[in-house]
Amino acid sequence: MKDKLINLLNQLLMIDVFLVLLSFFWLAIALLGRSIGVPLGFELWYSLWEPVFTPAIGLLMAGAIAIGIINKLREQGIGNRE
């Protein structure tokens, strides 16, 4: 059961990484377009910053810390039932 939960968490984090990377590339392209006067969605990106991208970054950080702690506990043999 623990392994399924950890695998699910890893898959969720992998999807979240791609969401965060996609949002970063969108921001970079939108800012480039804004600097040359072409509207490429910066206002839409900015409106999604607080409700979508900020929690995605927070989830990514929390998940990375949780996976690190779980792996460290596994290395030390804590929580392993044999």
C-alpha positions in Angstrom: 0.0 0.0 0.0 2.8 2.4 0.9 4.5 1.7 -2.5 1.3 2.5 -4.4 1.0 5.7 -2.5 4.6 6.7 -3.1 4.2 5.8 -6.8 1.1 7.9 -7.0 2.9 10.8 -5.3 5.8 10.5 -7.7 3.4 10.5 -10.7 1.6 13.6 -9.3 4.9 15.3 -8.8 6.0 14.5 -12.4 2.8 16.0 -13.8 3.3 19.0 -11.5 6.9 19.5 -12.7 5.7 19.7 -16.3 3.0 22.1 -15.3 5.5 24.4 -13.6 7.9 24.2 -16.5 5.1 24.9 -19.0 4.1 27.9 -17.0 7.7 29.2 -16.9 8.1 28.9 -20.7 4.7 30.6 -21.1 5.9 33.4 -18.9 9.1 33.8 -20.8 7.4 33.9 -24.2 4.7 36.2 -22.9 7.3 38.6 -21.5 9.3 38.5 -24.7 6.1 39.3 -26.7 5.2 42.1 -24.3 8.6 43.7 -24.7 8.2 43.8 -28.5 4.5 44.8 -28.4 2.9 41.5 -29.4 0.2 40.2 -27.0 1.0 36.6 -26.1 -1.1 36.1 -23.0 0.8 37.8 -20.2 -2.3 39.2 -18.7 -3.9 35.7 -18.7 -0.8 34.2 -17.2 -0.7 36.8 -14.5 -4.4 36.2 -13.7 -3.6 32.5 -13.3 -0.5 33.1 -11.1 -2.2 33.1 -7.8 -4.9 30.5 -8.2 -3.0 28.0 -10.3 0.8 28.4 -10.5 1.5 29.4 -6.9 -0.1 26.2 -5.5 1.6 24.1 -8.2 5.0 25.4 -7.1 4.2 24.9 -3.4 3.0 21.4 -4.1 6.2 20.6 -6.0 8.3 21.9 -3.1 6.3 20.0 -0.5 6.3 16.8 -2.5 10.0 17.0 -3.1 10.6 17.4 0.6 8.2 14.6 1.5 9.8 12.2 -1.0 13.2 13.1 0.3 12.1 12.4 3.9 10.5 9.1 2.9 13.6 8.0 1.0 15.8 8.9 3.9 13.6 6.9 6.3 13.7 4.0 3.9 17.6 4.1 3.9 17.7 4.0 7.6 15.2 1.1 7.8 12.5 3.0 9.6 9.0 2.0 8.7 10.0 -1.2 6.9 8.0 -4.2 8.0 9.4 -7.5 7.0 
